Amino acid sequence: MASVKLELPVKIEKEGKLFVAICEPFNITSEGISKEVALENIQEALELFLSDEDVLEMYQDLISRFTVPEKEEHFIIRS
């Protein structure tokens, strides 16, 4: 599968001293000492999860729901 950009919903919850990031569509969670670290960690976890060919095949329909279409390049020319 070619590289695609996904826009996935992620919830952040605070549990004690940690922040937990949850991506419900794929049931993936990660944590960190700050919101930013939790988001970095869940991004890494999702990238690893979605790098598996079997996962890509199994979740093909779900992945297509969150795929961001490529935008065309537009140029403004002023005279």
C-alpha positions in Angstrom: 0.0 0.0 0.0 1.3 3.4 -0.9 1.9 5.9 1.9 -1.3 7.8 2.8 -2.2 10.5 5.3 -4.8 9.6 7.9 -6.7 11.9 10.1 -7.6 9.8 13.2 -9.6 10.8 16.3 -7.6 10.7 19.5 -8.9 11.4 23.0 -6.6 12.5 25.8 -7.4 11.7 29.4 -5.5 12.4 32.5 -4.9 9.4 34.8 -3.0 10.3 37.8 0.2 11.9 36.8 0.1 10.6 33.2 -1.9 11.5 30.1 -3.4 8.7 28.1 -4.0 9.0 24.4 -6.8 6.8 23.0 -7.5 6.1 19.3 -10.8 4.2 19.6 -11.3 3.2 15.9 -8.2 0.9 16.2 -8.3 0.4 20.0 -4.8 1.7 20.4 -3.7 3.5 23.6 -0.5 5.1 24.7 0.6 7.4 27.5 3.1 10.2 28.4 4.0 12.7 31.1 2.4 15.5 29.0 -0.3 15.7 26.4 2.4 16.3 23.7 4.4 13.2 24.7 1.2 11.1 24.8 0.3 12.3 21.3 3.9 11.6 20.0 3.7 8.1 21.6 0.3 7.2 20.1 1.4 8.4 16.7 4.4 6.1 16.9 2.2 3.2 18.1 -0.3 3.8 15.3 2.5 3.9 12.7 3.9 0.6 13.9 0.5 -1.0 14.1 -0.4 0.2 10.5 2.9 -0.9 9.1 1.8 -4.5 9.3 0.5 -5.8 6.0 -2.0 -8.1 7.7 -3.4 -5.2 9.7 -3.7 -3.1 6.5 -5.7 -5.8 4.8 -7.9 -6.5 7.9 -8.7 -2.8 8.5 -8.7 -1.6 4.8 -12.3 -0.2 5.0 -11.7 1.6 8.3 -8.4 3.1 7.0 -10.2 4.4 3.9 -12.7 6.2 6.1 -9.9 8.2 7.7 -7.7 8.8 4.7 -7.2 12.5 3.8 -7.4 13.0 0.1 -4.3 14.5 -1.6 -4.8 18.1 -2.4 -4.0 19.6 -5.8 -1.4 22.3 -5.9 -2.8 25.7 -6.7 -0.8 28.7 -7.9 -1.9 32.3 -7.8 -0.4 34.4 -10.6 -0.9 38.1 -10.4 -0.1 40.5 -13.2 
